[in-house]
Amino acid sequence: MSWPELISNLGFPIVVSLYLLHRIETKLDRMIQLLERMDDSTLSET
């Protein structure tokens, strides 16, 4: 197997996985911020 074949076969799935992990991480960060804001607002109401 040549180097270009290895890169194309192994590189593409790795790049796609890293891209998806980055997207999930940013969405999780946003979710955490929203949950913390909700928690702060419920604590201030009591």
Phi, psi and omega in degrees: 000135181273166181299315179300325178293318179298316180295317181290325181282320183263330185288318183298311178298325179293316180297317179296318179297316179296320178298314180293321177297321178296316179297317180295320181297317180293324178290323177293321177299317179295319179297319179297317178299316180294320178294323177293321177295320178297318180296318178296320181290324179288328177290325181285338180282338183269000000 
